Amino acid sequence: MKTSIQRMIMEFEAKLYEMITELGHIKKRVLDLEEENEKLRQQVNEIFASRWGKGGEKKRSIPNLFSLYQEGFHICPHHFGRSRGNEDCLFCLQFIKGDETRAGEEN
């Protein structure tokens, strides 16, 4: 009886160690993905900032940004590229509305 309980405890400890090890790998992967996401957001923001001032590219970028917004992503500078779920974002909407107003003024 004592040997059976000891064996069960040893098996439980082994499984627990495996789970802890796997959890460590998952945590590391999550951190790596978060770092990669942040770098990609920074790159997108840099590209966006460098191209926004150019007239021809600006006119092409407005539909692209609107498309991203319709797909469920933020296009406002603070949360750019993050999922907005099913909720509208007033900042994104103002961004779109401001672009439509400016595009009308350019014509």
C-alpha positions in Angstrom: 0.0 0.0 0.0 2.7 2.5 1.0 4.7 1.7 -2.2 1.6 2.3 -4.3 1.0 5.7 -2.7 4.7 6.6 -3.1 4.6 5.6 -6.8 1.5 7.7 -7.3 3.1 10.7 -5.7 6.2 10.3 -7.8 4.1 10.0 -11.0 2.2 13.1 -9.9 5.4 15.0 -9.2 6.8 14.0 -12.6 3.6 15.2 -14.4 3.6 18.4 -12.4 7.3 19.1 -13.4 6.4 18.5 -17.0 3.5 20.9 -16.8 5.6 23.6 -15.1 8.3 23.2 -17.8 5.7 23.5 -20.5 4.2 26.5 -18.8 7.6 28.1 -18.8 7.9 27.5 -22.5 4.5 29.0 -23.2 5.3 32.1 -21.1 8.5 32.6 -23.0 6.7 32.2 -26.3 4.1 34.8 -25.3 6.8 37.2 -24.3 8.5 36.7 -27.6 5.3 37.3 -29.5 4.5 40.4 -27.5 8.0 41.8 -28.3 7.5 41.0 -32.0 4.1 42.6 -32.0 5.5 45.8 -30.4 8.3 45.9 -32.9 5.9 45.5 -35.8 3.6 48.2 -34.4 6.6 50.6 -34.2 7.5 49.8 -37.8 4.0 50.3 -39.0 3.8 53.6 -37.1 7.2 54.7 -38.6 6.0 53.8 -42.1 2.7 55.5 -41.5 4.3 58.7 -40.2 6.8 58.8 -43.1 4.2 58.4 -45.8 1.3 60.3 -44.4 2.5 63.6 -45.5 2.9 62.7 -49.2 -0.3 63.6 -51.2 -0.5 60.7 -53.7 0.2 58.0 -51.1 -2.1 59.7 -48.7 -5.1 59.4 -51.1 -4.3 55.6 -51.5 -3.8 55.0 -47.8 -7.2 56.3 -46.7 -9.1 53.4 -48.2 -6.5 51.0 -46.8 -7.0 52.4 -43.4 -10.7 52.3 -43.6 -10.5 48.6 -44.8 -8.3 47.8 -41.7 -10.9 49.5 -39.5 -13.7 47.5 -41.1 -11.7 44.3 -40.4 -11.8 45.1 -36.7 -8.5 46.8 -36.1 -7.7 50.2 -34.6 -6.3 52.8 -37.1 -5.8 55.6 -34.5 -2.2 56.3 -33.6 -2.4 55.2 -30.0 -3.8 51.7 -30.6 -2.9 51.2 -34.3 -3.1 47.5 -35.4 -4.7 46.2 -32.2 -8.0 44.4 -32.3 -10.9 46.6 -31.4 -13.4 43.6 -31.1 -16.9 44.5 -31.9 -16.8 48.0 -30.5 -16.3 51.2 -32.4 -13.5 53.5 -31.5 -14.2 57.2 -31.4 -10.6 58.1 -32.1 -10.5 55.9 -35.2 -13.9 57.3 -36.4 -12.7 60.8 -35.9 -9.5 59.9 -37.8 -11.6 58.6 -40.7 -14.0 61.6 -40.6 -11.1 64.0 -40.5 -9.5 62.4 -43.5 -12.7 62.5 -45.5 -13.1 66.2 -44.6 -9.5 67.0 -45.6 -9.8 64.9 -48.8 -12.9 67.0 -49.8 -11.0 70.2 -49.1 -8.1 69.1 -51.4 -10.4 68.6 -54.4 
